[in-house]
């Protein structure tokens, strides 16, 4: 999937892909056997080619690479003084595990899953008023909730992940469908987040998998898939879409497995990986394109690490903080732009002094994935919490320690050529 990094060229014929090295070797053997008219052995060799080809294509995706000259100084994203707040009562807490904004009719709502109270809290976005509180125990009487995340598509479609199954309810608690997680590979659990939004496509629900894979095993990384595909009506589930080749050939650590994707106006997924400067657009079948998406502040490639480093808990986290990395990617449906989080590695001196806050930026892309800007963002803004309203508003969470409210600051585009602030919607 990653381009210009493969040591061997890939050749694709129909649905078969064979490394050039193996092709040359097998062609030599075939020619040798042909000269000796050994048809049985030739047939065996053909079977070997097919097996090798199938094994190769099972875990890789070949992308077309598109490079467009970046211009980091056309547009920037700036924080404003405008904020929206959703008040918390004495039985609701600020430990938010998942949230999303959704529309029904002409109204917009925002939903938060509070892990501590195990409740879904739905607010009217414009007024900030709490409209509905759902205690999840009422949906799962007698069950212990574990690793739960929630996504509300509308009041008739409430998706909930628990330890081993994905459920579809309506907001009254009526069960409409479910599908169990796969037992193999183990710990292949789905999750819902605004950085990995669930997608309903052709009657199937796509959701991200938690990166619970053995990070020091290249074989496990090659086998791992990034997306669940749920058929809620028939209680069926499958996994699809592999890690980039660079992740299958190198070890980066758990924190560098925290991938993100968005879903664009072409009905394609766009993936961002922490150690990879490229981003990847795919329809999961036959459209696979990699785009140049590197931060101008990234001077060197992001190097892999040794197994010994990862086996030491402190070394694992230190190796993450001291390297550059990329974070979530978002699609702005109003402006048809992409926002990608980039973070700079800290120095060893800062690590030892426990100055662990990293400089963070947003890389801005146009609709065609060309870089048109990069903006430094205040460290107080939580960039994994960005969402967009129907009228073009862009918001991100701030002041997460406040126990009495959830606060979001409004961000706006600024055209650097004219100095004019772009429209970003109103609450």
C-alpha positions as CSV (number, residue, x, y, z in Angstrom):
1,X,0.0,0.0,0.0
2,X,2.9,2.4,0.7
3,X,4.6,3.5,-2.5
4,X,8.3,3.8,-3.4
5,X,9.2,1.8,-0.3
6,X,8.9,-1.7,-1.6
7,X,12.2,-3.5,-2.2
8,X,10.5,-5.6,-4.9
9,X,8.4,-4.3,-7.8
10,X,4.9,-5.8,-7.9
11,X,3.4,-7.0,-11.2
12,X,-0.3,-7.5,-11.3
13,X,-2.0,-9.8,-13.8
14,X,-5.7,-10.1,-13.4
15,X,-6.0,-10.9,-9.7
16,X,-2.5,-12.3,-9.3
17,X,0.5,-10.4,-8.0
18,X,4.0,-11.9,-8.0
19,X,7.2,-10.4,-6.9
20,X,9.7,-10.0,-9.7
21,X,12.3,-12.1,-7.9
22,X,10.0,-15.1,-7.6
23,X,8.7,-14.6,-11.2
24,X,12.2,-14.8,-12.6
25,X,13.1,-17.9,-10.5
26,X,9.9,-19.7,-11.5
27,X,10.2,-18.8,-15.2
28,X,13.7,-20.3,-15.1
29,X,12.3,-23.5,-13.6
30,X,9.5,-23.6,-16.1
31,X,11.9,-23.2,-19.0
32,X,14.1,-25.9,-17.6
33,X,11.2,-28.3,-17.3
34,X,9.8,-27.4,-20.6
35,X,13.0,-28.3,-22.3
36,X,12.8,-31.7,-20.7
37,X,9.0,-32.0,-21.4
38,X,8.2,-32.7,-17.8
39,X,4.5,-31.8,-17.8
40,X,3.7,-33.1,-14.3
41,X,6.3,-30.9,-12.7
42,X,5.3,-27.9,-14.8
43,X,1.7,-28.3,-13.5
44,X,3.1,-28.4,-9.9
45,X,5.0,-25.2,-10.6
46,X,1.9,-23.4,-11.8
47,X,0.1,-24.4,-8.6
48,X,3.1,-22.9,-6.6
49,X,2.7,-19.7,-8.5
50,X,-0.9,-19.4,-7.7
51,X,-0.4,-20.2,-4.0
52,X,2.4,-17.6,-3.8
53,X,0.3,-15.1,-5.6
54,X,-2.7,-15.6,-3.4
55,X,-0.6,-15.3,-0.3
56,X,0.9,-12.1,-1.6
57,X,-2.4,-10.4,-2.4
58,X,-4.1,-11.4,0.8
59,X,-2.3,-8.9,2.9
60,X,-1.2,-6.0,0.6
61,X,-2.9,-3.3,-1.5
62,X,-1.1,-1.7,-4.5
63,X,-1.7,2.0,-4.7
64,X,-1.3,4.5,-7.5
65,X,0.9,7.3,-6.1
66,X,-0.1,10.9,-6.8
67,X,2.3,13.7,-6.0
68,X,1.1,17.3,-6.2
69,X,3.4,20.2,-5.3
70,X,2.3,21.4,-1.8
71,X,1.7,25.0,-0.9
72,X,1.6,25.4,2.8
73,X,0.8,29.2,2.8
74,X,-2.6,29.5,1.0
75,X,-4.9,28.8,3.9
76,X,-4.6,28.5,7.7
77,X,-7.0,27.5,10.4
78,X,-7.4,29.8,13.4
79,X,-9.0,29.6,16.8
80,X,-11.7,32.1,17.7
81,X,-13.0,33.3,21.0
82,X,-16.4,31.7,20.3
83,X,-17.2,28.5,22.3
84,X,-20.2,26.3,22.8
85,X,-20.9,24.6,26.1
86,X,-23.0,21.6,27.1
87,X,-23.7,21.6,30.8
88,X,-23.3,18.5,32.9
89,X,-25.6,17.7,35.8
90,X,-24.5,16.0,39.0
91,X,-25.1,12.5,37.5
92,X,-23.1,13.2,34.3
93,X,-19.4,13.3,34.0
94,X,-16.7,14.6,31.6
95,X,-15.2,11.2,30.8
96,X,-16.3,11.0,27.2
97,X,-15.4,7.9,25.3
98,X,-17.2,8.6,22.1
99,X,-19.4,11.3,20.7
100,X,-20.8,12.5,17.4
101,X,-23.1,15.2,15.9
102,X,-26.1,14.2,13.8
103,X,-29.1,15.7,12.1
104,X,-32.7,14.7,12.0
105,X,-35.0,16.8,10.0
106,X,-33.8,20.4,10.2
107,X,-32.3,20.1,13.6
108,X,-28.8,19.2,14.8
109,X,-28.0,17.1,17.9
110,X,-24.8,16.1,19.6
111,X,-24.5,12.8,21.5
112,X,-21.9,12.0,24.2
113,X,-21.2,8.6,25.8
114,X,-20.2,9.1,29.4
115,X,-18.2,6.1,30.5
116,X,-18.4,6.8,34.2
117,X,-22.2,7.0,34.4
118,X,-22.5,4.6,31.4
119,X,-25.1,6.9,29.8
120,X,-25.8,8.4,26.4
121,X,-26.5,12.1,26.7
122,X,-28.2,13.8,23.7
123,X,-28.2,17.6,23.4
124,X,-29.9,19.9,21.0
125,X,-26.9,21.6,19.4
126,X,-28.3,25.1,18.8
127,X,-29.7,25.6,22.3
128,X,-27.3,23.4,24.3
129,X,-30.2,21.8,26.2
130,X,-30.1,18.2,27.3
131,X,-33.0,16.4,25.5
132,X,-32.5,12.8,26.4
133,X,-30.4,10.7,28.8
134,X,-30.2,6.9,28.1
135,X,-28.8,4.7,30.8
136,X,-27.2,1.8,28.9
137,X,-28.0,-0.7,31.7
138,X,-31.6,-0.4,30.5
139,X,-30.4,-1.7,27.1
140,X,-28.2,-4.4,28.7
141,X,-29.9,-5.5,31.9
142,X,-27.6,-7.6,34.1
143,X,-24.6,-7.3,31.8
144,X,-21.3,-5.7,32.5
145,X,-20.3,-3.1,29.9
146,X,-16.7,-3.2,28.7
147,X,-14.9,-1.1,26.0
148,X,-18.2,0.4,25.1
149,X,-18.5,3.1,22.4
150,X,-21.6,4.6,20.8
151,X,-22.6,6.2,17.5
152,X,-26.0,7.7,16.9
153,X,-26.9,8.0,13.2
154,X,-30.4,9.3,14.1
155,X,-33.0,8.6,16.8
156,X,-34.0,5.3,15.0
157,X,-30.4,4.1,14.7
158,X,-28.2,3.9,17.8
159,X,-25.1,1.7,17.3
160,X,-23.4,0.3,20.4
161,X,-20.2,-1.7,20.7
162,X,-19.6,-3.8,23.8
163,X,-17.0,-6.5,24.6
164,X,-18.0,-9.0,21.9
165,X,-20.8,-7.7,19.8
166,X,-22.1,-4.7,17.8
167,X,-25.8,-3.8,18.4
168,X,-28.3,-1.6,16.6
169,X,-31.1,-0.1,18.8
170,X,-33.5,2.7,18.4
171,X,-33.4,5.4,21.1
172,X,-36.3,3.7,23.0
173,X,-34.2,0.6,23.5
174,X,-35.8,-1.7,20.9
175,X,-33.2,-4.0,19.5
176,X,-33.1,-3.9,15.6
177,X,-30.1,-6.1,14.9
178,X,-26.6,-7.2,16.0
179,X,-23.5,-9.0,14.9
180,X,-20.8,-10.8,17.0
181,X,-17.1,-9.9,16.8
182,X,-14.9,-12.5,15.3
183,X,-13.0,-14.9,17.6
184,X,-10.1,-15.2,15.2
185,X,-8.0,-13.1,15.4
186,X,-8.4,-12.7,19.1
187,X,-9.2,-9.2,20.5
188,X,-10.5,-8.0,17.2
189,X,-12.9,-5.5,18.7
190,X,-14.7,-2.7,16.9
191,X,-14.9,0.9,18.2
192,X,-16.8,4.0,17.2
193,X,-15.0,7.4,17.4
194,X,-15.3,10.7,15.6
195,X,-11.7,10.1,14.4
196,X,-12.9,6.7,12.9
197,X,-16.5,7.3,12.1
198,X,-18.7,4.3,11.3
199,X,-20.0,4.2,7.7
200,X,-23.2,2.6,6.4
201,X,-22.5,1.5,2.8
202,X,-24.7,-0.8,0.7
203,X,-26.6,-2.0,3.8
204,X,-23.4,-2.9,5.7
205,X,-21.9,-1.1,8.7
206,X,-18.1,-0.4,8.5
207,X,-16.3,0.3,11.8
208,X,-12.7,0.5,12.9
209,X,-10.9,-2.2,14.8
210,X,-9.0,-1.4,18.0
211,X,-5.2,-1.9,17.4
212,X,-5.0,-4.8,19.7
213,X,-2.4,-6.7,17.7
214,X,1.0,-8.0,18.8
215,X,3.1,-5.0,17.9
216,X,6.4,-6.9,17.9
217,X,5.2,-9.6,15.4
218,X,5.5,-8.8,11.7
219,X,3.4,-11.8,10.9
220,X,0.6,-10.6,13.2
221,X,0.8,-7.1,11.6
222,X,0.6,-8.6,8.1
223,X,-2.5,-10.5,9.1
224,X,-4.2,-7.6,10.9
225,X,-7.2,-5.8,9.2
226,X,-8.4,-2.3,10.0
227,X,-12.1,-2.4,9.3
228,X,-15.0,-4.5,10.5
229,X,-17.8,-5.1,8.0
230,X,-21.1,-5.9,9.8
231,X,-24.3,-7.4,8.4
232,X,-26.6,-6.5,11.3
233,X,-29.6,-8.2,9.8
234,X,-27.9,-11.6,9.4
235,X,-25.5,-11.5,12.4
236,X,-22.4,-11.7,10.2
237,X,-19.1,-10.0,10.4
238,X,-15.9,-9.9,8.4
239,X,-12.6,-7.9,8.4
240,X,-11.1,-6.0,5.5
241,X,-8.3,-3.7,4.5
242,X,-4.7,-4.2,5.7
243,X,-2.0,-2.1,7.2
244,X,0.4,-0.3,4.8
245,X,3.4,-2.3,3.6
246,X,5.8,-0.2,5.7
247,X,3.9,-1.4,8.8
248,X,4.1,-5.0,7.6
249,X,7.8,-4.8,7.2
250,X,8.8,-2.7,10.2
251,X,8.0,-2.3,13.9
252,X,6.9,1.1,15.2
253,X,5.1,0.4,18.4
254,X,1.5,0.5,19.8
255,X,1.1,4.2,19.7
256,X,2.0,4.3,16.0
257,X,-0.8,1.8,15.3
258,X,-3.5,4.3,16.3
259,X,-4.7,5.0,12.8
260,X,-7.6,7.2,11.6
261,X,-9.8,7.6,8.6
262,X,-12.6,9.8,7.3
263,X,-15.2,9.3,4.7
264,X,-15.4,11.7,1.8
265,X,-17.9,13.0,-0.8
266,X,-16.8,10.4,-3.3
267,X,-17.9,7.6,-0.9
268,X,-14.3,6.6,-0.3
269,X,-12.3,6.1,2.9
270,X,-9.2,8.2,3.5
271,X,-6.7,6.7,5.9
272,X,-3.9,8.4,8.0
273,X,-1.2,6.4,9.8
274,X,1.0,7.9,12.5
275,X,4.3,6.8,11.0
276,X,3.4,7.4,7.3
277,X,3.6,10.7,5.6
278,X,1.2,9.6,2.9
279,X,-2.5,9.4,3.1
280,X,-4.6,6.7,1.3
281,X,-7.9,7.0,-0.5
282,X,-9.7,3.8,-1.2
283,X,-13.2,2.3,-2.0
284,X,-11.9,-0.9,-0.5
285,X,-12.2,-2.8,-3.8
286,X,-10.4,-1.5,-6.8
287,X,-9.6,2.2,-6.2
288,X,-6.5,2.7,-4.2
289,X,-4.5,6.0,-4.3
290,X,-1.7,7.3,-2.1
291,X,-1.2,11.1,-1.8
292,X,1.8,13.1,-0.6
293,X,0.7,14.5,2.8
294,X,3.9,15.4,4.6
295,X,4.1,18.2,7.2
296,X,6.7,20.8,6.3
297,X,8.0,20.4,9.8
298,X,8.9,16.8,9.3
299,X,12.6,16.8,8.5
300,X,13.4,13.1,8.5
301,X,11.6,9.9,7.9
302,X,9.9,8.3,11.0
303,X,12.2,5.4,11.9
304,X,11.0,2.0,13.2
305,X,12.2,0.8,16.6
306,X,13.6,-2.5,18.0
307,X,11.6,-5.1,19.9
308,X,13.7,-4.5,22.9
309,X,12.6,-0.8,23.0
310,X,8.9,-1.9,22.9
311,X,9.3,-4.5,25.6
312,X,10.3,-1.7,28.0
313,X,7.2,0.3,28.9
314,X,9.1,3.6,29.4
315,X,11.1,3.0,26.2
316,X,8.0,2.4,24.3
317,X,6.4,5.7,25.3
318,X,9.6,7.6,25.0
319,X,10.1,6.4,21.5
320,X,6.6,7.7,20.6
321,X,7.1,11.2,22.2
322,X,10.5,11.8,20.7
323,X,9.4,11.0,17.1
324,X,7.3,13.0,14.8
325,X,3.9,11.5,14.1
326,X,0.6,12.0,12.4
327,X,-2.8,11.9,14.0
328,X,-6.5,11.9,12.9
329,X,-7.7,13.0,9.5
330,X,-11.1,14.7,9.0
331,X,-13.2,15.5,5.9
332,X,-14.9,18.9,6.0
333,X,-18.1,18.2,4.0
334,X,-19.0,21.9,3.8
335,X,-15.7,23.1,2.2
336,X,-14.7,19.7,0.8
337,X,-11.3,20.0,2.5
338,X,-9.3,17.6,4.6
339,X,-7.6,18.3,7.9
340,X,-4.8,16.1,9.2
341,X,-3.1,16.3,12.6
342,X,0.7,16.4,12.8
343,X,2.7,16.4,16.0
344,X,6.4,17.1,16.5
345,X,8.7,14.9,18.5
346,X,10.1,16.4,21.7
347,X,13.8,16.5,22.6
348,X,15.3,14.1,25.1
349,X,15.9,17.0,27.4
350,X,12.2,17.8,27.4
351,X,11.4,14.1,27.9
352,X,13.7,13.9,30.9
353,X,12.2,17.1,32.3
354,X,8.7,15.6,31.7
355,X,7.7,18.5,29.4
356,X,5.7,16.0,27.3
357,X,3.3,18.4,25.5
358,X,4.0,18.3,21.8
359,X,3.7,21.0,19.2
360,X,0.6,20.2,17.1
361,X,-0.5,21.4,13.7
362,X,-3.3,20.9,11.2
363,X,-2.3,20.2,7.6
364,X,-5.1,21.5,5.2
365,X,-5.8,19.8,1.9
366,X,-8.2,20.7,-0.9
367,X,-10.8,18.3,-2.3
368,X,-8.1,16.7,-4.5
369,X,-5.8,16.0,-1.5
370,X,-3.4,18.7,-2.4
371,X,-1.8,20.5,0.6
372,X,-2.9,24.1,0.7
373,X,-1.9,25.1,4.3
374,X,-0.5,24.1,7.6
375,X,-1.4,25.8,10.9
376,X,0.0,25.6,14.4
377,X,-2.8,25.0,16.9
378,X,-2.7,25.8,20.6
379,X,-1.9,22.8,22.8
380,X,-5.1,23.4,24.8
381,X,-7.2,22.4,21.8
382,X,-7.8,18.7,21.6
383,X,-7.4,17.9,17.9
384,X,-8.8,14.3,18.2
385,X,-12.2,15.9,19.0
386,X,-12.9,18.0,15.8
387,X,-16.4,17.9,14.3
388,X,-18.3,19.8,11.6
389,X,-21.8,21.2,11.7
390,X,-24.2,21.2,8.8
391,X,-23.7,25.0,8.1
392,X,-19.9,24.8,8.0
393,X,-18.9,25.2,11.6
394,X,-15.7,23.6,12.8
395,X,-15.3,22.9,16.5
396,X,-12.8,21.1,18.8
397,X,-12.9,20.4,22.5
398,X,-11.1,22.6,25.1
399,X,-10.9,22.7,28.9
400,X,-11.5,18.9,29.4
401,X,-10.9,19.1,33.1
402,X,-14.1,21.1,33.8
403,X,-16.4,18.8,35.7
404,X,-19.5,20.9,35.0
405,X,-19.5,21.3,31.2
406,X,-18.2,20.1,27.9
407,X,-16.6,23.0,26.0
408,X,-15.8,23.4,22.3
409,X,-14.0,26.2,20.5
410,X,-14.8,27.4,17.0
411,X,-12.1,27.3,14.3
412,X,-12.2,29.3,11.1
413,X,-10.2,29.3,7.9
414,X,-8.2,32.3,7.0
415,X,-7.3,33.0,3.3
416,X,-3.6,34.1,3.6
417,X,-3.6,35.7,0.2
418,X,-6.4,38.2,1.2
419,X,-6.2,38.0,5.0
420,X,-10.0,37.4,5.0
421,X,-11.4,35.0,7.5
422,X,-13.5,32.3,5.8
423,X,-17.0,31.4,6.8
424,X,-17.1,28.6,9.3
425,X,-20.7,28.5,10.4
426,X,-22.6,29.7,13.4
427,X,-24.0,27.9,16.3
